[in-house]
Amino acid sequence: MSVNDTGGIKRQRYNMPMPLRNRHASDLPSRAVLMSIALFWAGWIVLMSARAAVIGFSEPEDLLLRRLVAASAGAILTILFWRGLRLVKSDAPVRMVVIALTGAIPATAVFACANWFVFYGWHPPGTFAADVERWGYWPVFRYAVADTSVSWFFFFAGWAILYLFLSAAARLTAAEAASTQAQLRALRYQINPHFLFNALNALADLVQSGRTNDADRMILDLSGLLRRMLNDADLPSSVSLAEEVELQRLYLALEARRFEDRLHVEIDIPEEHADFQVPRLILQPLVENAVKYSLGASRAVVTIRITAASEAQMLRLSVDDDGRERDDVRQGFGIGLSNVRDRLATIYGTGANLTAGRCKGGGYRASIGIPRG
């Protein structure tokens, strides 16, 4: 809703996402469905030909052609069967199975008639004339159709069950992907206010110390950085390592205004790793912690290093500092490192890792290992 110029309430209509139950019964791509149909009927041709070869059945020369015609008719019927199933708007598994099995009955009846015409009406076998003379044309037709309908029903029903299984798997995969994206977005939203809180604190320090010129420049730099970091609508969930490091460089340049000559930055990213895809803002909490705990806890000059190096089947990204902070800081995982750990677990499972702790020669290192390929 919004308020108009006269103070009244102007109602605005919002387009809400369509609930899952109102969508097609399957989100399975059409290409995958058509491929399954083609494989089913191609498999039937191969099996029937192999059967004839094994039992030593003497086939007419045009039998393979008739099988191709029958399989084509069956594939067309299966496509129509699939289109009918797509019209059903239900997520109830039992109901969908019942509908699929019921829908297989008319498909079976039509195909059994078509199959009879291809193999008996088109080129009748030698015994067909004798059977017609003895029993009559329509009784022979009904018997042949009824006899083959049983096996054809299980054929169509088998494809329908496979289709429902693949559809359910596709929906589950889509739901898991949507859940993962929502979780990652929530974690990214957690980073943003955390970063903004630290940036505003740094700005307040400049204002309180009377460094208004630095504060003005920092506001401009901060606004540019926030535009790049907080405009989530068009941002991908992953970026190249070069882009991620560039964001951290801009952030550190911002902090350099606050700490003047006390902050030195070193970045060592080999060219071969520049295009490696990493989660967006995955280094931000590590860099923020380095600034907060190394520079904020002492008055010494501090060097912060961002490096990347190959490590077995992983790419190791590290943020080091040589600060000499108090012994009671950086105990355990705070909000920032916990956020990194949770994002890595969501995206890579147990394939990625996060380590953090003091270096032997002094200072602190936080690093993440991301699987390659």
Disulfide bonds with the S-S distance in Angstrom:
none
